[in-house]
């Protein structure tokens, strides 16, 4: 067995597909290339393949990671090249490296993710960068930011997402006001960027939130090393080095 | 030329459900230069992407046209209601997936007519495309609107909206039709002249060249309005499946669709002759694909798509000769590729169960069977020749082999059916439940789905009326009450009102067209989807259009009556149909006094 991590970027119309669509797309591409993908045991064997963190529908990304196990040795560089040739416009393979097969599964390493969200306002109301900054600071000064989450058995539960928000700031971008966010993510708990953005829009007090849409982009995925955050791709490079 | 700009498109996509269905750009989708090809066609599917992209016919036609370098076929599907709202709000026209170009910029729009309850979507798509609904109101420069598929075997309810129908299997003739169209256009013929020219081709029906004649409100014949048009139209049949075009690199959807897998068609047509089954008759004669060709296509398909499932399709897969040998050869060819093979449309007998076992080593999820009727008498009437012994021994074998789920399909409203036949469905399921005591609903799931019989054109039951709506509802209630006493069985039934409408369009004539337009105007869309279907709106349409649907749905045609589809021929001699229809009502299969009167 050998295990490969690879990184990729997602742009353009490929943003409109779901996490499960992404899994299918990659698996089919690898099957077309006839890579010796390893399958799980049991009645319902499935390929040993996962993506580090589901990418929500509508979101573009610079540096996502995937993990795939093979039943035979596959050269990482060759893998990246052949997989890239199978990718549609909008998906770009940016690197690959072999990792120790006993290494923890990639999804379990993810602890945070950073996002950049452009606010595209298609209504007449104005949201200035200054105002936006006030809203963000206000949110950050709170101890509790509560949302209703639908739990098991369709019961709604109130949860506090404040601790999942690690950083929020207004970023300068010429076309439209932009928010930069660092949010907890992964198995240890986290919050969807869309929920935070909804809170921000409510905070601006604009009357027609329907007129707002997001140009939402995930920049990096983070894991922790020596009690500090480092990007997963740094982790990937270290393995290489 | 109209194209939607990227910013607006993004803005729209951010506000609709499943935006991935509108983006196009999938693997194997064509990217041809619109301006350099000589013929451009849109294949329009009047249902959602997830349904249309599961249709094998669509993939075959896409291949047949796009494999010609001088021709282009792009796709468009019905827009979900939220997307329709967005397009209308922004004043945008219906556009194709491939080039995001307005549908009306193409030479031909070809509708795939699979299901009567998608007819309002056809009108809606024409309207969204910015075209007049009526053929007679469209201009010379508008695209030709053509239709094909099973519903084209009775196209009359759609006749005024279409310029032309292709009757039968179009994969070989469609490119020729496009070529002829190009030649006619080069000669600068008028739209009318072009249609007359095309009408000479086999399988081509130009409805505007035929006028239905009525006597006392009843159809009594068809007048041919141009001497160059044929008196009657014969369906197209491809002679040899091995030589027919086949999509070995079909478009692979990004988003999940209903049937997302590689498909190889084993054979076309079916020799069983179940009397209710339209597919069984319109696709005759039976033509087989050779084993070698099937294996070759399967390998190429898996290579080009990366699919992990291969479906061997046909109307009755276990009827393929030497199917076990075929499965062996496929196993060998696809060894180590982690491909599961599936056989849809299995008969309920031990042989089929053995085949299924052979295919599903390891995973044994669920098996689907269609006994259709629960009494042997009624099964003989419809010519579904399986015995109760077959049913029980097949289930025995399957459960012993470890299958954990079963789906059984039945129909109610079949000719000669009585309440006892309907109660027999419950009774049969009760006995199945008893046989596998304690396991049904726990380890073994059993779901029972009951549809309503819809008499279809070109079948031996074409003369039969549909069971009256109130009777259908009463029999559904019988079933519901019966299944209440059988906990653990998941019972589902089809909406009776929807089947009523299906029958109206399946056996309607040209008069029904105005009702269709009325219903569309009132807002009917996606009538095959229970969340959208509104019978109340349809009833309003009946009132406002003055059409009495009962006269169509409950009418029993006599052998001498003129059928709305009488000028279209599908190969089977009408004497055969009459004989087969008579045979269904052979005295030995009848019971009770009601049925005696049911004879034509």
HADDOCK unambig.tbl for C-alpha pairs under 7 A between the chains (distance, minus, plus):
assign (segid A and resid 13 and name CA) (segid B and resid 23 and name CA) 6.49 0.50 0.50
assign (segid A and resid 16 and name CA) (segid B and resid 19 and name CA) 5.76 0.50 0.50
assign (segid A and resid 16 and name CA) (segid B and resid 20 and name CA) 5.01 0.50 0.50
assign (segid A and resid 17 and name CA) (segid B and resid 20 and name CA) 5.43 0.50 0.50
assign (segid A and resid 17 and name CA) (segid B and resid 254 and name CA) 6.81 0.50 0.50
assign (segid A and resid 17 and name CA) (segid B and resid 255 and name CA) 6.34 0.50 0.50
assign (segid A and resid 21 and name CA) (segid B and resid 254 and name CA) 5.90 0.50 0.50
assign (segid A and resid 21 and name CA) (segid B and resid 255 and name CA) 5.50 0.50 0.50
assign (segid A and resid 21 and name CA) (segid B and resid 256 and name CA) 6.78 0.50 0.50
assign (segid A and resid 25 and name CA) (segid B and resid 254 and name CA) 6.78 0.50 0.50
assign (segid A and resid 28 and name CA) (segid B and resid 305 and name CA) 6.84 0.50 0.50
assign (segid A and resid 28 and name CA) (segid B and resid 306 and name CA) 4.27 0.50 0.50
assign (segid A and resid 28 and name CA) (segid B and resid 307 and name CA) 6.11 0.50 0.50
assign (segid A and resid 29 and name CA) (segid B and resid 306 and name CA) 6.27 0.50 0.50
assign (segid A and resid 31 and name CA) (segid B and resid 306 and name CA) 4.84 0.50 0.50
assign (segid A and resid 32 and name CA) (segid B and resid 303 and name CA) 5.43 0.50 0.50
assign (segid A and resid 32 and name CA) (segid B and resid 304 and name CA) 6.22 0.50 0.50
assign (segid A and resid 32 and name CA) (segid B and resid 305 and name CA) 6.38 0.50 0.50
assign (segid A and resid 32 and name CA) (segid B and resid 306 and name CA) 4.58 0.50 0.50
assign (segid A and resid 43 and name CA) (segid B and resid 362 and name CA) 5.04 0.50 0.50
assign (segid A and resid 43 and name CA) (segid B and resid 363 and name CA) 5.14 0.50 0.50
assign (segid A and resid 44 and name CA) (segid B and resid 363 and name CA) 6.07 0.50 0.50
assign (segid A and resid 88 and name CA) (segid B and resid 27 and name CA) 6.91 0.50 0.50
